[in-house]
Amino acid sequence: MDQTALAASTITDTGEGACTLRGDLLARLRIALTYLWRHHRLPRIGQPERFTEFVQHRKLFDRDPRIASFSDKVIAKQLVADRIGANWITPTLWHGTVLPEQSPWPRPFVVKSRHGCNQRAFVRVDDDDWETVRKRSAGWMEHPYGLWLDEWLYTQIPRGLLVEPFIGTNGQLPLDYKLYVFGGKVACAQVHLERETRHRWMLFDRDWRRLSAASIDADPIAPASLQQMIEAAETLAQGFDFVRVDFYEIAGQPRFGEMTFYPGSGLDPFDPPALDAMLGRLWAEARA
């Protein structure tokens, strides 16, 4: 049987995926083929075991409106502030649908889409081409986000733009701490380095012991506010079987970033691969 036929067969899994959960057959086929391309194996969509398979399952079947609300970069700020306090939130300088012809905000600042991921532009100095930023942001507004990878929640967020102050130091982005929370308990933290230039990441457990494979990078020290981040993430994650809660640390103080329900769209491989199975077991336990 060729790979396309095998992928097609995955959409008729026995169990929960076949019997009770909603899911468009073409979406299942697209997801199976995309997963095969990235992971070199077909996913168990109806009965997921690995973390990356659970992400595919959620994309197809989880229609909880809360995951869209907590992913909306405008609405989420108030939801998060209500739960852990306004001091965790980066203020919004502006939000709307079309950037003004002139930028009135003090440099540096960042322009983001409200409804998508990795749609952002940094404006650091007066010489930065504002018209280019406006054209890029207009492109973000032209199409709904999430259709290509069947990421349902993004199609539920109104298309929009927002502007925030830049929170890095000396023009450099801060480290990004992404906490994986299963059943309301933080299991591990992913640390992202040099996201604009030589992006890479490491995974640590909640006690800051390295889980991911060895690399040429020395382990970064744990953030001073790690325990505060853990407590905040567990508060925000209540009621979800899994969510990744992202933070920064600015001048020793924790700052909320975002909540992510489809990390990497479930397409980023783990190194070592056993981490995919380990995190999958934690997700399965959280759903039990």
Beta strands, then each sheet from edge to edge (+ up, - down):
strand 1: 94-96
strand 2: 109-113
strand 3: 120-123
strand 4: 161-165
strand 5: 176-182
strand 6: 185-193
strand 7: 200-205
strand 8: 242-250
strand 9: 253-260
sheet 1: 1+ 4- 2+ 3-
sheet 2: 7+ 6- 5+ 8- 9+
end
